[in-house]
Amino acid sequence: LVTIDVDKIFSSRKGPHKTPRYQLATDSHLKTLEEAVLERAQELLTRPDICTERKPIENRYISTSEELAYLDLSKLVVTDITLGLDFKDRRIVVRHPDGKLEHADWELRDRIQKVYFKRPHQEGITPPVFEPQNMNTLMVQGRQAEMLDRVNLQFVPDHPEYIKAAEAVYKDVESRRCYEVLDSTPHFGGLCFYLAKNNQVSGLVEYFLERGRKSQAADCIHLWKLMTEAYSNQQIDYLKELVGMSEEERMVVEDQFLEAILEKEFGISWRPSVKIPTFVR
């Protein structure tokens, strides 16, 4: 669903600028450089993980040692600082003043992670940019992609604040119908997923069709129907057959699919022979 717009992906951002480098190249060398640029662009478009909100840690209690009770009035936190461990696999326990030993909850795990294994550009406390009024100020300026970049730097994908901030941005993009601000960014896939999950793909489908991207419009509808379980088993088998079709066969099938479903589901009149589709509400 994501289009590779090289100019947008490599557009200048805030920060130190590098001096442009010019060089002469043969046709074959130029082709090699262009392929390298496309490969790098695809890497930059890698979508962040999409996760459900993490559940509270259950069965935290380990043991109670009465002989250690009230030797200190502060909690004692012990963490495994072995390099290379995944954040969720790292063992972190806390000894309470009354001698009770238990696994740390998510809040404490987040704090310890920031002390020993803080990610690049992650701040020790949640920055004020994530307060609703500040987020709205940035989004009014069309800086939704920048907002999501900050979310990915500060939180892990299953963190409640990550999900809350990301969904606030997606809601804003949908309300303004400004899908282009996230197109050709790593966050466009997350937007498509959110809209499909919440039955709000009609505007995004129009966005694709207005730009002649009918294959992506069809893929968007497929995603929506698969996520909302609107497909029958027969239709799912049919979608699997599309994988083995030639490009020409697939284009014909997509034209037929879009023409039939756009009118039925979204009230959009579209004909394959029309280069720029006409939308009828």
Secondary structure, DSSP 8 states (H G I E B T S, - for coil): -----HHHHT---SS-----------HHHHHHHHHHHHHHHHHHT---------------EEEE-GGGTTS-SS-EEEE---TT--GGGS-EEEE-TTSEEEE--HHHHHHHHHHHS--TT--SS--GGGSHHHHHHHHHTT-HHHHHHHHHHHS-TTSHHHHHHHHHHHHHHHHHT-GGGTTTSTTHHHHHHHHHHTT--HHHHHHHHHTT-HHHHHHHHHHHHHHTT-S-HHHHHHHHHHTTS-HHHHHHHHHHHHHHHIIIII-----TT-SS-----
